[in-house]
Amino acid sequence: MLEVMETLGYDERVAVARLHALLELLPTALDRELAPAGITSFEFTLLQTLHNADLHRLRLTALASRTNATLPRLSRVVTGLERKGHVTRAACEEDGRATNAVLTTSGERAYELSLPLYENAVRGMILDGLGEGGVTRLADISYAILDKLDPDRRLAVTDEGAAAACAADPAADAAQTDTSDCAADPAR
C-alpha cells in the first residue's frame, strides 16, 4: 500500500480544488464566448497557430505540439475544421511521410471574426483583476505545474527555448527568421 508522505493541509486542498474547478469551467466558458463565431476555444487556438505560421501551414505534428494537443485529438479537430472549410490537409512537399494542415481563406475569416471575442473573453474571465504583477505570477505558477506534468518537453508551452521568444505565444512563430527549406518543418 502506498504511504502518503504528508496529508494535504486546508490551504493546499483549497488550492487544488480551485485549480480543478478552473480547469473544468474555463474551456466551456471560452467556448460559450466564441459560439457566435461558430468555433470552440481549441479550434480558435488551431486557427491562430496556423494564421501565425509561415504560409499558414504546419505539419500536423508541429501543430499538435504548438497547441498542446495529442495527435489523435488534433486529428479529430482538424477533421471538423475541414468540414467547416477552415482547414485543408496537404501532403508535405519536402517529406512525403508528413501531412500539413493549411489555413483556408474561410479559416482566416473565422479567425479574424473570433479574435476580438477571444481576447475580450480572456481579459474579462482571466486577466482583469489580477492586479500588478498578477499576469506574471499566473504565468510562473502555470509553468511550474506544467514543467512537472511535461518533463520531456513534448508540448511547445513547456519546451525550453530562447528567452526572447516564448513557445506559448503563437505570434512568436511569425517572428522567427529560420530559413529552412520546409515552411511546415516542426523544428522552425
CNS distance restraints for C-alpha pairs under 8 A (distance, minus, plus):
assign (resid   8 and name CA) (resid  12 and name CA) 5.84 0.50 0.50
assign (resid   8 and name CA) (resid  13 and name CA) 6.15 0.50 0.50
assign (resid   9 and name CA) (resid  13 and name CA) 6.20 0.50 0.50
assign (resid  10 and name CA) (resid  14 and name CA) 6.19 0.50 0.50
assign (resid  11 and name CA) (resid  15 and name CA) 6.10 0.50 0.50
assign (resid  12 and name CA) (resid  16 and name CA) 6.22 0.50 0.50
assign (resid  13 and name CA) (resid  17 and name CA) 6.01 0.50 0.50
assign (resid  14 and name CA) (resid  18 and name CA) 6.08 0.50 0.50
assign (resid  15 and name CA) (resid  19 and name CA) 6.22 0.50 0.50
assign (resid  16 and name CA) (resid  20 and name CA) 6.14 0.50 0.50
assign (resid  17 and name CA) (resid  21 and name CA) 6.24 0.50 0.50
assign (resid  18 and name CA) (resid  22 and name CA) 6.09 0.50 0.50
assign (resid  19 and name CA) (resid  23 and name CA) 6.14 0.50 0.50
assign (resid  20 and name CA) (resid  24 and name CA) 6.17 0.50 0.50
assign (resid  21 and name CA) (resid  25 and name CA) 6.00 0.50 0.50
assign (resid  22 and name CA) (resid  26 and name CA) 5.68 0.50 0.50
assign (resid  23 and name CA) (resid  27 and name CA) 7.23 0.50 0.50
assign (resid  24 and name CA) (resid  28 and name CA) 7.61 0.50 0.50
assign (resid  25 and name CA) (resid  29 and name CA) 6.15 0.50 0.50
assign (resid  26 and name CA) (resid  30 and name CA) 6.10 0.50 0.50
assign (resid  27 and name CA) (resid  31 and name CA) 6.05 0.50 0.50
assign (resid  27 and name CA) (resid  41 and name CA) 6.77 0.50 0.50
assign (resid  28 and name CA) (resid  32 and name CA) 6.14 0.50 0.50
assign (resid  29 and name CA) (resid  33 and name CA) 6.45 0.50 0.50
assign (resid  30 and name CA) (resid  34 and name CA) 6.25 0.50 0.50
assign (resid  30 and name CA) (resid  40 and name CA) 7.49 0.50 0.50
assign (resid  30 and name CA) (resid  41 and name CA) 5.79 0.50 0.50
assign (resid  30 and name CA) (resid 118 and name CA) 7.25 0.50 0.50
assign (resid  30 and name CA) (resid 121 and name CA) 6.62 0.50 0.50
assign (resid  30 and name CA) (resid 122 and name CA) 7.73 0.50 0.50
assign (resid  31 and name CA) (resid  35 and name CA) 6.01 0.50 0.50
assign (resid  31 and name CA) (resid  39 and name CA) 7.35 0.50 0.50
assign (resid  31 and name CA) (resid  40 and name CA) 4.73 0.50 0.50
assign (resid  31 and name CA) (resid  41 and name CA) 5.18 0.50 0.50
assign (resid  32 and name CA) (resid  40 and name CA) 7.91 0.50 0.50
assign (resid  33 and name CA) (resid 117 and name CA) 6.47 0.50 0.50
assign (resid  33 and name CA) (resid 118 and name CA) 7.08 0.50 0.50
assign (resid  33 and name CA) (resid 121 and name CA) 6.45 0.50 0.50
assign (resid  34 and name CA) (resid  38 and name CA) 6.74 0.50 0.50
assign (resid  34 and name CA) (resid  39 and name CA) 6.00 0.50 0.50
assign (resid  34 and name CA) (resid  40 and name CA) 6.09 0.50 0.50
assign (resid  34 and name CA) (resid  41 and name CA) 6.72 0.50 0.50
assign (resid  34 and name CA) (resid 114 and name CA) 6.37 0.50 0.50
assign (resid  34 and name CA) (resid 117 and name CA) 6.07 0.50 0.50
assign (resid  34 and name CA) (resid 118 and name CA) 6.46 0.50 0.50
assign (resid  35 and name CA) (resid  39 and name CA) 5.89 0.50 0.50
assign (resid  35 and name CA) (resid  40 and name CA) 6.80 0.50 0.50
assign (resid  37 and name CA) (resid 110 and name CA) 6.66 0.50 0.50
assign (resid  37 and name CA) (resid 113 and name CA) 6.33 0.50 0.50
assign (resid  37 and name CA) (resid 114 and name CA) 5.50 0.50 0.50
assign (resid  39 and name CA) (resid  43 and name CA) 5.91 0.50 0.50
assign (resid  39 and name CA) (resid  44 and name CA) 6.54 0.50 0.50
assign (resid  39 and name CA) (resid 114 and name CA) 7.95 0.50 0.50
assign (resid  40 and name CA) (resid  44 and name CA) 6.17 0.50 0.50
assign (resid  41 and name CA) (resid  45 and name CA) 6.31 0.50 0.50
assign (resid  41 and name CA) (resid 118 and name CA) 7.82 0.50 0.50
assign (resid  42 and name CA) (resid  46 and name CA) 6.39 0.50 0.50
assign (resid  43 and name CA) (resid  47 and name CA) 6.19 0.50 0.50
assign (resid  43 and name CA) (resid  77 and name CA) 6.94 0.50 0.50
assign (resid  43 and name CA) (resid  81 and name CA) 7.48 0.50 0.50
assign (resid  44 and name CA) (resid  48 and name CA) 5.98 0.50 0.50
assign (resid  44 and name CA) (resid 111 and name CA) 6.65 0.50 0.50
assign (resid  44 and name CA) (resid 114 and name CA) 7.29 0.50 0.50
assign (resid  45 and name CA) (resid  49 and name CA) 6.10 0.50 0.50
assign (resid  45 and name CA) (resid  67 and name CA) 6.59 0.50 0.50
assign (resid  46 and name CA) (resid  50 and name CA) 6.21 0.50 0.50
assign (resid  46 and name CA) (resid  63 and name CA) 7.41 0.50 0.50
assign (resid  46 and name CA) (resid  67 and name CA) 6.59 0.50 0.50
assign (resid  47 and name CA) (resid  51 and name CA) 5.93 0.50 0.50
assign (resid  47 and name CA) (resid 103 and name CA) 7.03 0.50 0.50
assign (resid  47 and name CA) (resid 107 and name CA) 6.71 0.50 0.50
assign (resid  47 and name CA) (resid 108 and name CA) 7.42 0.50 0.50
assign (resid  47 and name CA) (resid 111 and name CA) 5.95 0.50 0.50
assign (resid  48 and name CA) (resid  52 and name CA) 6.26 0.50 0.50
assign (resid  48 and name CA) (resid 111 and name CA) 6.52 0.50 0.50
assign (resid  48 and name CA) (resid 170 and name CA) 6.96 0.50 0.50
assign (resid  49 and name CA) (resid  53 and name CA) 6.27 0.50 0.50
assign (resid  49 and name CA) (resid  63 and name CA) 7.38 0.50 0.50
assign (resid  49 and name CA) (resid  66 and name CA) 7.36 0.50 0.50
assign (resid  49 and name CA) (resid  67 and name CA) 7.40 0.50 0.50
assign (resid  49 and name CA) (resid 170 and name CA) 5.45 0.50 0.50
assign (resid  49 and name CA) (resid 171 and name CA) 7.85 0.50 0.50
assign (resid  50 and name CA) (resid  56 and name CA) 4.89 0.50 0.50
assign (resid  50 and name CA) (resid  57 and name CA) 5.66 0.50 0.50
assign (resid  50 and name CA) (resid  58 and name CA) 6.71 0.50 0.50
assign (resid  50 and name CA) (resid  63 and name CA) 7.86 0.50 0.50
assign (resid  50 and name CA) (resid 101 and name CA) 7.80 0.50 0.50
assign (resid  50 and name CA) (resid 102 and name CA) 7.01 0.50 0.50
assign (resid  50 and name CA) (resid 103 and name CA) 5.97 0.50 0.50
assign (resid  51 and name CA) (resid  56 and name CA) 5.21 0.50 0.50
assign (resid  51 and name CA) (resid  57 and name CA) 8.00 0.50 0.50
assign (resid  51 and name CA) (resid 103 and name CA) 6.82 0.50 0.50
assign (resid  51 and name CA) (resid 108 and name CA) 6.84 0.50 0.50
assign (resid  51 and name CA) (resid 111 and name CA) 7.81 0.50 0.50
assign (resid  52 and name CA) (resid  56 and name CA) 6.58 0.50 0.50
assign (resid  52 and name CA) (resid 170 and name CA) 6.42 0.50 0.50
assign (resid  52 and name CA) (resid 171 and name CA) 5.82 0.50 0.50
assign (resid  52 and name CA) (resid 173 and name CA) 6.16 0.50 0.50
assign (resid  52 and name CA) (resid 174 and name CA) 5.49 0.50 0.50
assign (resid  53 and name CA) (resid  57 and name CA) 5.96 0.50 0.50
assign (resid  53 and name CA) (resid  58 and name CA) 6.79 0.50 0.50
assign (resid  53 and name CA) (resid 173 and name CA) 5.91 0.50 0.50
assign (resid  53 and name CA) (resid 174 and name CA) 6.13 0.50 0.50
assign (resid  54 and name CA) (resid  58 and name CA) 7.92 0.50 0.50
assign (resid  54 and name CA) (resid 173 and name CA) 7.87 0.50 0.50
assign (resid  54 and name CA) (resid 174 and name CA) 6.98 0.50 0.50
assign (resid  54 and name CA) (resid 183 and name CA) 5.78 0.50 0.50
assign (resid  54 and name CA) (resid 184 and name CA) 7.38 0.50 0.50
assign (resid  55 and name CA) (resid 183 and name CA) 6.91 0.50 0.50
assign (resid  56 and name CA) (resid 102 and name CA) 5.85 0.50 0.50
assign (resid  56 and name CA) (resid 103 and name CA) 5.43 0.50 0.50
assign (resid  57 and name CA) (resid 100 and name CA) 6.24 0.50 0.50
assign (resid  57 and name CA) (resid 101 and name CA) 5.52 0.50 0.50
assign (resid  57 and name CA) (resid 102 and name CA) 4.35 0.50 0.50
assign (resid  57 and name CA) (resid 103 and name CA) 6.34 0.50 0.50
assign (resid  57 and name CA) (resid 183 and name CA) 7.29 0.50 0.50
assign (resid  57 and name CA) (resid 184 and name CA) 5.89 0.50 0.50
assign (resid  58 and name CA) (resid  62 and name CA) 6.22 0.50 0.50
assign (resid  58 and name CA) (resid  63 and name CA) 5.93 0.50 0.50
assign (resid  58 and name CA) (resid 100 and name CA) 5.19 0.50 0.50
assign (resid  58 and name CA) (resid 101 and name CA) 5.54 0.50 0.50
assign (resid  58 and name CA) (resid 102 and name CA) 6.81 0.50 0.50
assign (resid  58 and name CA) (resid 183 and name CA) 7.24 0.50 0.50
assign (resid  58 and name CA) (resid 184 and name CA) 4.15 0.50 0.50
assign (resid  58 and name CA) (resid 185 and name CA) 7.01 0.50 0.50
assign (resid  58 and name CA) (resid 186 and name CA) 7.42 0.50 0.50
assign (resid  59 and name CA) (resid  63 and name CA) 6.15 0.50 0.50
assign (resid  59 and name CA) (resid  92 and name CA) 7.41 0.50 0.50
assign (resid  59 and name CA) (resid  98 and name CA) 6.57 0.50 0.50
assign (resid  59 and name CA) (resid  99 and name CA) 5.60 0.50 0.50
assign (resid  59 and name CA) (resid 100 and name CA) 4.07 0.50 0.50
assign (resid  59 and name CA) (resid 101 and name CA) 6.15 0.50 0.50
assign (resid  59 and name CA) (resid 184 and name CA) 5.15 0.50 0.50
assign (resid  59 and name CA) (resid 185 and name CA) 6.54 0.50 0.50
assign (resid  59 and name CA) (resid 186 and name CA) 6.66 0.50 0.50
assign (resid  60 and name CA) (resid  64 and name CA) 6.03 0.50 0.50
assign (resid  60 and name CA) (resid  71 and name CA) 7.51 0.50 0.50
assign (resid  60 and name CA) (resid  74 and name CA) 7.73 0.50 0.50
assign (resid  60 and name CA) (resid  75 and name CA) 7.91 0.50 0.50
assign (resid  60 and name CA) (resid  98 and name CA) 7.69 0.50 0.50
assign (resid  60 and name CA) (resid  99 and name CA) 6.09 0.50 0.50
assign (resid  60 and name CA) (resid 100 and name CA) 5.54 0.50 0.50
assign (resid  60 and name CA) (resid 101 and name CA) 6.07 0.50 0.50
assign (resid  61 and name CA) (resid  65 and name CA) 6.33 0.50 0.50
assign (resid  61 and name CA) (resid  71 and name CA) 6.85 0.50 0.50
assign (resid  61 and name CA) (resid 186 and name CA) 7.09 0.50 0.50
assign (resid  62 and name CA) (resid  66 and name CA) 6.08 0.50 0.50
assign (resid  62 and name CA) (resid 184 and name CA) 7.72 0.50 0.50
assign (resid  62 and name CA) (resid 185 and name CA) 7.36 0.50 0.50
assign (resid  62 and name CA) (resid 186 and name CA) 4.58 0.50 0.50
assign (resid  63 and name CA) (resid  67 and name CA) 6.02 0.50 0.50
assign (resid  63 and name CA) (resid  74 and name CA) 8.00 0.50 0.50
assign (resid  63 and name CA) (resid 101 and name CA) 7.92 0.50 0.50
assign (resid  64 and name CA) (resid  68 and name CA) 5.85 0.50 0.50
assign (resid  64 and name CA) (resid  69 and name CA) 4.80 0.50 0.50
assign (resid  64 and name CA) (resid  70 and name CA) 6.03 0.50 0.50
assign (resid  64 and name CA) (resid  71 and name CA) 5.92 0.50 0.50
assign (resid  64 and name CA) (resid  74 and name CA) 6.06 0.50 0.50
assign (resid  64 and name CA) (resid 155 and name CA) 7.98 0.50 0.50
assign (resid  65 and name CA) (resid  69 and name CA) 6.30 0.50 0.50
assign (resid  65 and name CA) (resid  70 and name CA) 7.81 0.50 0.50
assign (resid  65 and name CA) (resid 154 and name CA) 6.68 0.50 0.50
assign (resid  65 and name CA) (resid 155 and name CA) 4.82 0.50 0.50
assign (resid  65 and name CA) (resid 156 and name CA) 5.24 0.50 0.50
assign (resid  66 and name CA) (resid 155 and name CA) 6.59 0.50 0.50
assign (resid  66 and name CA) (resid 156 and name CA) 4.88 0.50 0.50
assign (resid  66 and name CA) (resid 157 and name CA) 7.14 0.50 0.50
assign (resid  66 and name CA) (resid 167 and name CA) 7.39 0.50 0.50
assign (resid  66 and name CA) (resid 168 and name CA) 7.42 0.50 0.50
assign (resid  66 and name CA) (resid 170 and name CA) 7.69 0.50 0.50
assign (resid  67 and name CA) (resid 155 and name CA) 7.67 0.50 0.50
assign (resid  67 and name CA) (resid 156 and name CA) 7.33 0.50 0.50
assign (resid  68 and name CA) (resid 155 and name CA) 5.10 0.50 0.50
assign (resid  68 and name CA) (resid 156 and name CA) 6.56 0.50 0.50
assign (resid  68 and name CA) (resid 157 and name CA) 7.09 0.50 0.50
assign (resid  69 and name CA) (resid  73 and name CA) 6.37 0.50 0.50
assign (resid  69 and name CA) (resid  74 and name CA) 6.02 0.50 0.50
assign (resid  69 and name CA) (resid 155 and name CA) 7.68 0.50 0.50
assign (resid  70 and name CA) (resid  74 and name CA) 6.12 0.50 0.50
assign (resid  71 and name CA) (resid  75 and name CA) 5.96 0.50 0.50
assign (resid  72 and name CA) (resid  76 and name CA) 6.37 0.50 0.50
assign (resid  73 and name CA) (resid  77 and name CA) 6.32 0.50 0.50
assign (resid  74 and name CA) (resid  78 and name CA) 5.98 0.50 0.50
assign (resid  75 and name CA) (resid  79 and name CA) 6.11 0.50 0.50
assign (resid  76 and name CA) (resid  80 and name CA) 6.46 0.50 0.50
assign (resid  77 and name CA) (resid  81 and name CA) 6.26 0.50 0.50
assign (resid  78 and name CA) (resid  82 and name CA) 6.03 0.50 0.50
assign (resid  78 and name CA) (resid  87 and name CA) 6.93 0.50 0.50
assign (resid  78 and name CA) (resid 101 and name CA) 7.67 0.50 0.50
assign (resid  79 and name CA) (resid  83 and name CA) 6.36 0.50 0.50
assign (resid  80 and name CA) (resid  84 and name CA) 6.48 0.50 0.50
assign (resid  81 and name CA) (resid  85 and name CA) 6.23 0.50 0.50
assign (resid  81 and name CA) (resid  86 and name CA) 5.26 0.50 0.50
assign (resid  81 and name CA) (resid  87 and name CA) 5.55 0.50 0.50
assign (resid  82 and name CA) (resid  86 and name CA) 5.76 0.50 0.50
assign (resid  82 and name CA) (resid  87 and name CA) 4.84 0.50 0.50
assign (resid  82 and name CA) (resid  88 and name CA) 5.59 0.50 0.50
assign (resid  82 and name CA) (resid  89 and name CA) 7.93 0.50 0.50
assign (resid  85 and name CA) (resid 104 and name CA) 7.09 0.50 0.50
assign (resid  85 and name CA) (resid 106 and name CA) 6.24 0.50 0.50
assign (resid  85 and name CA) (resid 107 and name CA) 6.90 0.50 0.50
assign (resid  86 and name CA) (resid 103 and name CA) 6.15 0.50 0.50
assign (resid  86 and name CA) (resid 104 and name CA) 5.27 0.50 0.50
assign (resid  86 and name CA) (resid 105 and name CA) 7.18 0.50 0.50
assign (resid  86 and name CA) (resid 106 and name CA) 5.10 0.50 0.50
assign (resid  86 and name CA) (resid 107 and name CA) 3.62 0.50 0.50
assign (resid  86 and name CA) (resid 108 and name CA) 7.35 0.50 0.50
assign (resid  86 and name CA) (resid 110 and name CA) 7.44 0.50 0.50
assign (resid  87 and name CA) (resid 101 and name CA) 6.43 0.50 0.50
assign (resid  87 and name CA) (resid 102 and name CA) 5.42 0.50 0.50
assign (resid  87 and name CA) (resid 103 and name CA) 4.70 0.50 0.50
assign (resid  87 and name CA) (resid 104 and name CA) 5.34 0.50 0.50
assign (resid  87 and name CA) (resid 107 and name CA) 6.20 0.50 0.50
assign (resid  88 and name CA) (resid 101 and name CA) 5.82 0.50 0.50
assign (resid  88 and name CA) (resid 102 and name CA) 5.20 0.50 0.50
assign (resid  88 and name CA) (resid 103 and name CA) 6.68 0.50 0.50
assign (resid  88 and name CA) (resid 104 and name CA) 6.89 0.50 0.50
assign (resid  89 and name CA) (resid  99 and name CA) 6.54 0.50 0.50
assign (resid  89 and name CA) (resid 100 and name CA) 5.56 0.50 0.50
assign (resid  89 and name CA) (resid 101 and name CA) 4.72 0.50 0.50
assign (resid  89 and name CA) (resid 102 and name CA) 6.07 0.50 0.50
assign (resid  90 and name CA) (resid  99 and name CA) 5.74 0.50 0.50
assign (resid  90 and name CA) (resid 100 and name CA) 5.15 0.50 0.50
assign (resid  90 and name CA) (resid 101 and name CA) 6.46 0.50 0.50
assign (resid  90 and name CA) (resid 102 and name CA) 7.06 0.50 0.50
assign (resid  91 and name CA) (resid  95 and name CA) 7.92 0.50 0.50
assign (resid  91 and name CA) (resid  96 and name CA) 6.35 0.50 0.50
assign (resid  91 and name CA) (resid  97 and name CA) 7.86 0.50 0.50
assign (resid  91 and name CA) (resid  98 and name CA) 6.31 0.50 0.50
assign (resid  91 and name CA) (resid  99 and name CA) 4.64 0.50 0.50
assign (resid  91 and name CA) (resid 100 and name CA) 5.95 0.50 0.50
assign (resid  92 and name CA) (resid  96 and name CA) 5.73 0.50 0.50
assign (resid  92 and name CA) (resid  97 and name CA) 7.51 0.50 0.50
assign (resid  92 and name CA) (resid  98 and name CA) 5.47 0.50 0.50
assign (resid  92 and name CA) (resid  99 and name CA) 5.35 0.50 0.50
assign (resid  92 and name CA) (resid 100 and name CA) 5.76 0.50 0.50
assign (resid  92 and name CA) (resid 184 and name CA) 7.60 0.50 0.50
assign (resid  93 and name CA) (resid 182 and name CA) 7.99 0.50 0.50
assign (resid  94 and name CA) (resid 181 and name CA) 7.77 0.50 0.50
assign (resid  94 and name CA) (resid 182 and name CA) 6.11 0.50 0.50
assign (resid 100 and name CA) (resid 184 and name CA) 6.85 0.50 0.50
assign (resid 103 and name CA) (resid 107 and name CA) 5.61 0.50 0.50
assign (resid 103 and name CA) (resid 108 and name CA) 6.61 0.50 0.50
assign (resid 104 and name CA) (resid 108 and name CA) 6.23 0.50 0.50
assign (resid 105 and name CA) (resid 109 and name CA) 6.33 0.50 0.50
assign (resid 106 and name CA) (resid 110 and name CA) 6.19 0.50 0.50
assign (resid 107 and name CA) (resid 111 and name CA) 6.09 0.50 0.50
assign (resid 108 and name CA) (resid 112 and name CA) 6.21 0.50 0.50
assign (resid 109 and name CA) (resid 113 and name CA) 6.11 0.50 0.50
assign (resid 110 and name CA) (resid 114 and name CA) 6.08 0.50 0.50
assign (resid 111 and name CA) (resid 115 and name CA) 5.92 0.50 0.50
assign (resid 112 and name CA) (resid 116 and name CA) 7.72 0.50 0.50
assign (resid 113 and name CA) (resid 117 and name CA) 7.60 0.50 0.50
assign (resid 114 and name CA) (resid 118 and name CA) 6.06 0.50 0.50
assign (resid 115 and name CA) (resid 119 and name CA) 6.12 0.50 0.50
assign (resid 116 and name CA) (resid 120 and name CA) 5.96 0.50 0.50
assign (resid 117 and name CA) (resid 121 and name CA) 6.14 0.50 0.50
assign (resid 118 and name CA) (resid 122 and name CA) 6.11 0.50 0.50
assign (resid 119 and name CA) (resid 123 and name CA) 6.10 0.50 0.50
assign (resid 120 and name CA) (resid 124 and name CA) 5.99 0.50 0.50
assign (resid 121 and name CA) (resid 125 and name CA) 5.81 0.50 0.50
assign (resid 121 and name CA) (resid 126 and name CA) 7.90 0.50 0.50
assign (resid 122 and name CA) (resid 126 and name CA) 5.34 0.50 0.50
assign (resid 122 and name CA) (resid 127 and name CA) 6.48 0.50 0.50
assign (resid 123 and name CA) (resid 127 and name CA) 4.69 0.50 0.50
assign (resid 123 and name CA) (resid 128 and name CA) 5.39 0.50 0.50
assign (resid 124 and name CA) (resid 128 and name CA) 5.61 0.50 0.50
assign (resid 126 and name CA) (resid 130 and name CA) 7.79 0.50 0.50
assign (resid 127 and name CA) (resid 134 and name CA) 7.98 0.50 0.50
assign (resid 127 and name CA) (resid 135 and name CA) 6.64 0.50 0.50
assign (resid 130 and name CA) (resid 134 and name CA) 4.65 0.50 0.50
assign (resid 130 and name CA) (resid 135 and name CA) 6.57 0.50 0.50
assign (resid 131 and name CA) (resid 135 and name CA) 7.89 0.50 0.50
assign (resid 133 and name CA) (resid 137 and name CA) 6.22 0.50 0.50
assign (resid 134 and name CA) (resid 138 and name CA) 6.02 0.50 0.50
assign (resid 135 and name CA) (resid 139 and name CA) 6.17 0.50 0.50
assign (resid 136 and name CA) (resid 140 and name CA) 6.11 0.50 0.50
assign (resid 137 and name CA) (resid 141 and name CA) 6.05 0.50 0.50
assign (resid 138 and name CA) (resid 142 and name CA) 5.99 0.50 0.50
assign (resid 139 and name CA) (resid 143 and name CA) 6.03 0.50 0.50
assign (resid 140 and name CA) (resid 144 and name CA) 6.14 0.50 0.50
assign (resid 141 and name CA) (resid 145 and name CA) 6.48 0.50 0.50
assign (resid 142 and name CA) (resid 146 and name CA) 6.12 0.50 0.50
assign (resid 143 and name CA) (resid 147 and name CA) 5.78 0.50 0.50
assign (resid 143 and name CA) (resid 158 and name CA) 7.11 0.50 0.50
assign (resid 144 and name CA) (resid 148 and name CA) 6.81 0.50 0.50
assign (resid 145 and name CA) (resid 149 and name CA) 6.41 0.50 0.50
assign (resid 146 and name CA) (resid 150 and name CA) 5.86 0.50 0.50
assign (resid 146 and name CA) (resid 158 and name CA) 6.56 0.50 0.50
assign (resid 147 and name CA) (resid 151 and name CA) 5.67 0.50 0.50
assign (resid 147 and name CA) (resid 153 and name CA) 7.82 0.50 0.50
assign (resid 147 and name CA) (resid 158 and name CA) 6.11 0.50 0.50
assign (resid 150 and name CA) (resid 154 and name CA) 6.44 0.50 0.50
assign (resid 150 and name CA) (resid 155 and name CA) 7.11 0.50 0.50
assign (resid 150 and name CA) (resid 158 and name CA) 6.82 0.50 0.50
assign (resid 153 and name CA) (resid 158 and name CA) 5.35 0.50 0.50
assign (resid 153 and name CA) (resid 159 and name CA) 4.72 0.50 0.50
assign (resid 153 and name CA) (resid 160 and name CA) 7.48 0.50 0.50
assign (resid 154 and name CA) (resid 158 and name CA) 7.43 0.50 0.50
assign (resid 154 and name CA) (resid 159 and name CA) 7.00 0.50 0.50
assign (resid 155 and name CA) (resid 159 and name CA) 6.31 0.50 0.50
assign (resid 156 and name CA) (resid 167 and name CA) 5.37 0.50 0.50
assign (resid 156 and name CA) (resid 168 and name CA) 6.38 0.50 0.50
assign (resid 157 and name CA) (resid 166 and name CA) 7.69 0.50 0.50
assign (resid 157 and name CA) (resid 167 and name CA) 5.25 0.50 0.50
assign (resid 157 and name CA) (resid 168 and name CA) 4.40 0.50 0.50
assign (resid 158 and name CA) (resid 167 and name CA) 7.56 0.50 0.50
assign (resid 158 and name CA) (resid 168 and name CA) 7.83 0.50 0.50
assign (resid 159 and name CA) (resid 167 and name CA) 6.84 0.50 0.50
assign (resid 160 and name CA) (resid 167 and name CA) 7.99 0.50 0.50
assign (resid 161 and name CA) (resid 165 and name CA) 7.18 0.50 0.50
assign (resid 161 and name CA) (resid 166 and name CA) 7.07 0.50 0.50
assign (resid 161 and name CA) (resid 167 and name CA) 7.12 0.50 0.50
assign (resid 162 and name CA) (resid 166 and name CA) 7.19 0.50 0.50
assign (resid 165 and name CA) (resid 169 and name CA) 7.69 0.50 0.50
assign (resid 165 and name CA) (resid 172 and name CA) 5.62 0.50 0.50
assign (resid 166 and name CA) (resid 172 and name CA) 6.53 0.50 0.50
assign (resid 167 and name CA) (resid 172 and name CA) 6.80 0.50 0.50
assign (resid 169 and name CA) (resid 173 and name CA) 7.86 0.50 0.50
assign (resid 170 and name CA) (resid 174 and name CA) 7.89 0.50 0.50
assign (resid 171 and name CA) (resid 175 and name CA) 6.99 0.50 0.50
assign (resid 172 and name CA) (resid 176 and name CA) 6.67 0.50 0.50
assign (resid 173 and name CA) (resid 188 and name CA) 7.99 0.50 0.50
assign (resid 176 and name CA) (resid 188 and name CA) 7.62 0.50 0.50
assign (resid 178 and name CA) (resid 188 and name CA) 6.23 0.50 0.50
assign (resid 180 and name CA) (resid 185 and name CA) 7.80 0.50 0.50
assign (resid 180 and name CA) (resid 188 and name CA) 7.35 0.50 0.50
assign (resid 183 and name CA) (resid 188 and name CA) 7.76 0.50 0.50
assign (resid 184 and name CA) (resid 188 and name CA) 7.72 0.50 0.50
